[in-house]
Amino acid sequence: MKGLVLKSTGNNYKVKTDDDTIFDCRIKGKLRLNGIRSTNPIAVGDYVFFDLENESAGIITDIADRKNYIIRKASNLSKESQIIAANIDMAYIVVTIHSPQTLLQFVDRFLVTAEAYDIPCTILINKYDLFQSAEDQTVIKEWKEIYKLAGYEVLCISTKTGYNIDELKKRLAGKVSLLSGNSGVGKTSIIKALTNNSELKTSEISKSFHKGQHTTTFAEMYETTNGGNIIDTPGVKAFGLLNMESEEISQYFPEIFKYSSECQYYNCTHSHEPKCNVIKAVEEGKIAVSRYKNYLTFMEDKNVKHPQAQ
């Protein structure tokens, strides 16, 4: 039998077949050790093949080829990575200006990861109703300018007032979308607004640290009210740049890649070389300084592979 993985909880999976029957499945032992260096060889969004154990449970025997997937650095360093979700049409990274504050470096790490796996991405500024002061509006304007130069859209939304929620629903129709972001940015509230699922739990922000509390423990896929599917993921603190070569990093910054073709040296690192067109673009305001600084930081990331000296 073949089905779609809706939920992943450790070694157990909720799998839905074409007739909307849901089975509780587990992984066959050999499959888990089949050379996959990940904490979870199967992820939400995967299509899997399974054999029935009884009328409601099965054993997963194989995974269908993936269109794409997205990973993050796992806390279990021995296995290197965690697959967040698979077969994604669109990714949305949810951010907030404060309460809690989302850092630009976190956003750029996510965007680089999405670019590496060919997943288009939009930035959602949630809790827009809280950010109406002149200072907050200035910050939002800066975010939009930064990411417009990079080719990304920034969409402001509010689950409290409903601002742009209908617009978001339209974009999700008929697609599998991923929702990711730090804890406390309101992902669960967004899922509730998009699915009318009143059973989902939300939490208050820690007043002492202005950080969110984890309410989503495992990734799970939900059906939206207009025929789309959205994957909710646990709040994450950071994304690691895994299995990337240093010379690849610039390819995953669209605006840097755009200007790099006119650099004097074919192997330009865009950090110090003379007649570097990328540095020139930064100086001319065509590339945001924050994005360029994060690019340089990522180039020095300990997980990025650098060419060996000859």
N, C-alpha and C positions, 0 to 999 in steps of 0.2 A: 504494500500500500504506500501511497505518497501523500504527504501533507505539509502544511506550513507551520513553522515553529512560532507560536504566539507568546510563549513565556519560557524563560530559562531560570530555574532555581537550583543552582548547583549542578547535580547530575540528573535532574529530573526536568522534563520538558512537556509543555502543553502543545499538542500538535492537532491542527484542524485539517480535515480532509475536504474535498470539493463539495461534499454534501452537508458541510457545516457540522459534522460530528467531531467532537473533541476527545482525544485520547491522551492518557497519561503515559509518557514514554520515558525510557532510560536508554543510555548508550551501551551498545555491545562493547565488552572489554577491549577487544582488539582494535576497535575503531578509535578509542581514546588514546592508544599508544602508537598510532599510525604516523609517527614522525611529525606531529603537529606541535610546534613549540608555542603553545598557548594555554592559558588556564581554562579555556573553554573552546574546544574544537567545533562545537555547534553553537550558533547564536540565533537570537530572535531575527526572523526574516529569512532564515534558511529554509529551503525545501529539502525534506528528508524522506528516505524510504524506510519502512519499518514492517516488522512481522508482528502479528497479533499474539499476545500471551493469553488474553481472555477478551471478553466483549468490550472492555473499557481501557485496556492497557496494551502497550506494545514495546518491542525492543528495536531501537534504531540501528539499521545495518549499513546505511550509506548516506552520503550527502550529495545532493545535486550540485552541478557546477554553479558557482556564484557569478552574478553580474559584477558585483563589487562588494566591498565591506569596509568597515572603518575600525581602527584599533586604537588602543591607548596602552601606555606602559602599565604593566601589572604590578601590584604590590608584592606578588611572589616573584622576585627577581630571577629565580632559577628558570622560570618558564617565559620570561621576557615580556609577553604581551597578553592583552585581553581583547578579544574581538567584541566590540560593542554591539554591532548589528550588521546584517547582510542584505544585499539586494535592495539598495536604497535609491529612490528616484531624486530625493531632495533632502538636504539637511538644514535644520534651523538651529542656530546657537542662540540661546536665550541669555540676555545680559540685563543688568540693572546698573544705573549710574551710582547709586549708593543703596544701602540697606538690603543686601550687601553690595559692596562695590565690585564690579567685574573689571579685572585688569586687562589692558590691551594685549599684553603678552599672552595671556590665556587664550584670548580670542584668536590671535595670530597663530598660535600653536594648533588650535583646532582647524583653522582654515588651511594651513599647510598640510595637515593630515588629510583633510577632505580633498584637496587638490591632488595629492599623491594617489588617491584612490578614485579619481574622476567622479567625485560627488559634488554637484552644484550646491551652493550654500547661500543662505540669507541670514542676516543678523536681526534678531528680534529684541528691541528694547521694551521689556515688560514693565508693568507698574507705572505706565506713563502718567497716570493720574497723580502720582506723587511727585512728579518732576516738572512742576509748572513755574517754579521760581526762575527769575532771569538768569541766575547762575547755572541752574540745571539745563535750561534751554540752550545756553551757550555751549555747554558740554555736549549736548545732543547734536547741535549744529557741527561741532568739531568732529564728532564720530562720523557723521554723514559725509563730511568733506574728506576725511581720511580714507574711508572705504569706497567712496565714489571713485577716487583716483585708482583704487585697486580693482575696480569692477564689481564690487559687491553692493547689494542694496541693504539699507538699514530701514526696517519697518518698526514704527512705534505701535504698541498695543497696550490695552488695559483690560484685564478680565473683570475688574471691578465695575468699570463704566461701559464695557463692551466695545470700546474704541478699536476699530479695525479688526474685530474678531470675525465678522462676516467676510471681510476681505481675505483673511487667513483661511477660512473654511473653503472659499472658492479655489484657492491655490492648492489645497490638499486633495481636492476631488479627484478620484481615480488614480491616486499616487500612493506610494509607500514613502512616508516621510519620517525623518529622525529628529527627535527633540533632545538637545543636550545643553549642558550648562552647569555652573556651580550650584551647590545646594543653596536653597533659599531664594532663587530668582523667580520662582513661581511656575515651574514646569507642570506640577500637578494641577494647579488651578487652570492652566491653559488646557490640559487634557480634559478636565471636567467641562470646560466651556465648549470644547470641540466635540465631545462625545455625549454630553448630558449624563455622565456617569457620576451619580451623587455619592457613591460608596467610597470613592478615593479619598484618602486622608491628606490634609495639608497641615503645615506647622507654622508656628510663629517664629519670627526672627529673634535670635538671642540679642537682647538689648545691651548686654555688657560687651559683646564682641561684634555685633552687627553682622553675624554670620547665620546662615541657614542651618536647620537641622535636617538630617537625612530622613525622608519619608518614603522614597522609592528604594527598595533594597535590591531588586532584580529588574532587569529589562523586561518590558512587556509591550505587546502590540495591542492597540485598541482600534476599533472601527469608528470613524467619524460619522457625523449625522448625514453627510452627503456622499457616502460611498468611498471615502479614502481610508487609508490605514496609517496610523501614527505610532511610532515606537518611542515609548518613554524610557529614559535611561537613568540609572542612579546618578546623583550629583557627583561631579568629579572635581578634584582640586587642581589637577594639571594633566596635560597631555605630553607624553614623551615622543621624541622624534626617533622612531625605531627603523632600523634597516635602511637608512638613507645614507647616500654618499654625499660628502660635502659639496661636490660640484652639482648635485641635483637640487639643492635647496633653492637656488635662485629660480628654478623652473616652477616652483610651487608658490612663488610670489608673482602673480600675473603681470603686475606693473614693472617689476624688476626685469622679468624675462623679456618684456616688450622692448625695453631700451637696451638690453645687453647685446643685441645683435650688432650694434654699432660701436662696441668697445674696440680699442686698438688691438688687444690681445684676445685670442680665441679662448684661452683658459683664464680669463680675468676673474678674480674673486670679488671684484667691486668693493674692495676694502681700502686699497692704497695705490693701485696701479695708475700710471699717468694716462691721460686721455681716456679715462673710464667714462662711458656715456651714462652709466647709472648714477655715479656720483654727480655728474653734471645735471642730471634730471632732478636729483634731490635738491641741489642748490637752486634750481629754477622753480622749485615748488611743484614739480610734476609727480614726484613720489613723496609721500608723507614721511617726515623725519622719524616718527614713532615706528612706522613699518620698517624703515631702513635700519634703525637701531636694533629692532627685534631680529631682522635678518642676520645682522652681524653676531648677535647673541646666539642665535640658533646654529650658526656656523661653528661656534665653539662648544656646542652641546656635547657632553661626553658620550652620548649614544650615537652621534653622527660619525660615520666612517670617513677618515681622511686618507688621501693617497699616500702610499708608502714612499719614503725618500729613496731615490735610486743610488 
